[in-house]
């Protein structure tokens, strides 16, 4: 099924096998002996327990080739799952703290995207993410550093540990990013309250809300999302793996749909959460979402992407062909 992926952290596609390969390639010492011991770390109690491992493994990324290879590994899997457009987060603050050059990181990722578009036909681009639990001054410095590369970016985002780090802290950073011509999105309402969604809309001028499931706790916020056409980039397997919900049936996806909120389905950090985007669609199918509903999520993902209008029309046409094939029983 043709679709877009709008909530994907490229560092979150670092599979354990690739992490160990890159550690050997770059002479980085990891504290685990072999693949089985590393895999045993992938049991998380909450968002922070995941982030601890996530940032630790990012240290194996050292060269432009590493970032290119990481991007290509993701795009290969995404293509197999029907992704035709991908808007991909990356976390430069962490890489800067690891002693890497910003332009080198971007060069590797952009090379991977260019090869991937030629090889797999996947369009898309990079969203510069602010790591919200780092000092605000770090975010300001990173936005300043990125200004000369604004033409190579499609947007700015806000990620990492949410509780205690409200969107309001980053109002100035997002204003700067908008002045650079970047689209704005923000993680809000994953572990934080519905008020964080409101802050993301009012102060950051977010055009999409990443996760956003706690918006359902406020009828006013939910109604606003529907009224203003703000899509949610929901990540089912991520929410389950991080104990945001105990069962996928607890996700308020149907309640959002019933109230007119646009929902998209995404994989977040699939190497850590047990599945790429196809597995997330399958997980929803397993709890009762039908083919037409799944196609609706794909349609939302295309319509709420930042792709050019001509590209959206092309992708929507491909999706319509898929739906027609399903109706005829040949897909």
Secondary structure, 3 states (H helix, E strand, C coil): CCEEEEEEEHHHHCCHHHHHHHHHHHCCCCCCCHHHHHHCCCCCCCHHHHHHHHHHHHHHCCCHHHHHHHHHHHHHHHHHCCEEEEEEEECHHHHHHCCCCHHHHHHHHHHHHHHHHHHHCCEEEEEEEEECCCCHHHHHHHHHHHHHHHHHCCEEEEECCCCCCCHHHHHHHHHHHHHCCCEEEEEECCCCCHHHHHHHHHCCCCCEEEECHHHHHCHHHHHHHHHHCCEEEECHHHHHHCCCCCCHHHCCHHHHHHCCCCEEECCECHHHHCCCHHHHHHHHHHCCCCHHHHHHHHHHHHHCCCCCHHHHHHHHHHHHHHHHHHHCCCC
